[in-house]
């Protein structure tokens, strides 16, 4: 099933200049970028994105980390994109992640773990809408129009 999912390249990976390598992992697995932006997550966006973590002991540190520097927000599309991206990313704790996964290669620890990815179709829809409006996401209709123009 063709799906869209949100990926965030977190401040740690961005500051270490891993962004291009991380994006290449997704593309090499056949996922297609349909939206992407470089931004600095502010507290308003972070609190929406991490609303389900509010009140947990790590919430303040998570918010501080995610608003500490630039991120890259990406919408990826492909067959079973949500599960595939989570497999490509690896386990949250890089020490437990499989060899060759993004977190094994680029994460520092379980908190500074290079990337975020949606965990379900519902989360993907909610999260994508936090970072992108519909006009910022390319779809197949746009591609057909561009092919006709070119």
N, C-alpha and C positions, 0 to 999 in steps of 0.2 A: 504494500500500500504506500503510495506517495504521500509524504508528510513534510511539514515544515517544523523546524525547531530553532530555538534561540541558543546561541553560544555567546558567552562573554569571555574575552581574553582579559584576564584580571590584571590589576596594576603591577603585580610582581613579574609576570611574564612579559608585559609590555615594557617595563623598565629594563629588563634584561635583554631586550631586542629579540625575543623569541616569536613574535607575532607572525612573521612570514613563514617560519618553519611550521608553526601550529596550523596556520591556514592551509599550507601545502598538504599536511596529513589528511585533512578533510577532503580536499580536492582529489588526492590520490586514491581515496576510497570511493570516488564517484559522486560525492555530494556536491551540490551546486550552490554557489552564493547567489541569493536573490535579494539581499539587502546587507549593507555594511556601513558602519559609521564609527569614527573616532570621536570620543567624548570623555568628559569628566563627569562621573556620576555624582550628582548632588544628593543631599540628605532626603529631599522629597522623592526623588526617583528610587533611591536605595530603600527607603522605608516602604514604598509600594512593592518593590521587587521582593524584599525579604519580610513582608508582613507576617508570614506564618512563623517566623522565628522570633517575633517580638516577645519580650519577657524572658527569653531563655538566657542563661548565664553568659553565653558568647556573643549575644546580639550587639552589644556596644562595640566590642572589638571588631566584629564583622563589618559593622557600619563604618567604623574608622578606617579599616583596611580598604574597603571598596570605594570610599570617597577620597582616598589618599593620593590618587594619581590617575592618569588616563587609562581608559579601557577601550576595547574594540567590541562593539555589539554587532553580531552577525546573525542573519537568518539563513539557515541552510535548508536545502530541499533535496529529497531523494527517497528512494524506497526504504521504508522503515527507518527514516532519518533519526528519530528519537532514540531508538535502541542502538542503532549503529554509532551515533555520536557518543553515547555513553560508553560503549565498548571501546571506541577509539580513545576516549579520554582516560579510561582506566579508573580504578578505585580511588576514592577521595584521598586516602592516605597513600602518598607515593611509595612508601615502603611496602605496601601490600599490592600495589598495582603491577600488572603484568609487564614484562619487558616489551619495549617498543611503543607503549602507550604514551600519550601526551604527558600525563602526570608523572610517569616513571622517568621520562626524559627531562621535564622542565619544571616540575613542582618542587618546592622547598620542604613543605610539610602539609599536614591535613587542612590547615587554614589557608596558607599561601600555596594554593594548589593549581595555579596557572589558569584554569578555565572553569566556567560554569556551563551546565547544559540543562535544558528542560528535562523533567523526568516523566512526563505523561503528555498526551494530547491536550488535556485541559490546562496544564501548566504552560505548555508551549503557547497556546492561544493567549492566555493571560499575560505571559511574560513578553511575547512579541509586541503586544499592544502597548506595553509600557515604554518600549524603546523606539517603536516605529509606527507611523500611521500608514494606512493602506496605500497611499500614493508613493510611498518610499520602497515598496516591495514589488519587485519585478515578477511578472507572471508569464505564462505561455502566450497569452494574447499579445503582450508587448513584444515578445520575441518574434512572433509571426509578422507583426507590423514592421519591425526592424528588418527582417529578412526581405520583405517586399520592397522596402525603401532602398536597401543595399543591392 
